[in-house]
């Protein structure tokens, strides 16, 4: 099984109605959703995503985004990804 190219992935996303969505936005959404489902537990979120806790920490710091949950989904009521 071959790994699809970035162009193939972009074409698939565009045909599914996700045209103009950046990889960064998809990554942020994945981290956000993993943190919500793990009730803010970064270790569990990292495990769900198949990355290290350090990767989650770096991504959170790089985004410097208050909309990422720290403790529970209740803490981010109405939070949206920018």
C-alpha positions in Angstrom: 0.0 0.0 0.0 1.4 3.4 -1.0 1.2 6.6 0.9 -0.9 9.2 -0.9 0.9 12.4 -1.9 -0.1 15.8 -0.4 -1.7 16.7 -3.7 -3.8 13.5 -3.7 -4.9 14.2 -0.1 -5.8 17.8 -1.0 -7.8 16.7 -4.0 -9.7 14.2 -1.9 -10.5 16.8 0.7 -11.5 19.3 -1.9 -13.9 16.8 -3.6 -15.4 16.1 -0.2 -16.2 19.8 0.4 -13.1 20.6 2.4 -11.4 22.9 -0.2 -9.3 25.6 1.3 -8.8 23.8 4.7 -5.2 23.9 5.7 -3.2 21.0 7.2 -2.6 23.2 10.2 -6.4 23.7 10.7 -7.0 19.9 10.4 -4.2 19.3 12.9 -5.6 21.8 15.4 -9.1 20.3 15.0 -7.7 16.8 15.7 -5.9 18.0 18.8 -8.9 19.9 20.0 -11.2 17.0 19.5 -8.8 14.5 21.2 -8.5 16.9 24.2 -12.3 17.2 24.4 -12.8 13.5 24.3 -10.1 12.9 26.9 -11.6 15.6 29.1 -8.4 17.7 28.8 -6.0 14.8 29.6 -3.0 15.4 27.3 -1.6 11.9 27.9 -4.8 10.3 26.8 -5.2 12.8 23.9 -1.7 12.0 22.7 -2.4 8.3 22.9 -5.6 8.7 20.8 -3.6 10.6 18.2 -0.6 8.3 18.2 1.8 11.0 19.1 3.9 11.9 22.2 2.7 14.1 25.0 5.6 16.4 24.1 4.2 16.8 20.6 0.8 17.9 22.1 2.6 20.3 24.4 4.6 21.8 21.5 1.5 22.2 19.3 -0.4 23.8 22.2 2.5 26.2 22.9 2.9 27.0 19.2 -0.8 27.8 18.8 -0.8 29.9 22.1 -4.6 29.4 21.8 -6.8 29.8 24.9 -9.6 27.8 23.1 -7.8 24.5 23.8 -9.2 22.8 26.8 -7.0 22.5 29.9 -9.3 20.4 32.2 -12.7 19.5 30.8 -15.0 20.3 28.0 -17.0 22.4 30.4 -14.1 24.8 30.5 -14.3 25.6 26.8 -18.1 26.2 26.5 -18.5 28.0 23.2 -14.9 27.8 22.3 -14.1 27.7 18.6 -11.0 27.1 16.5 -9.7 30.2 14.9 
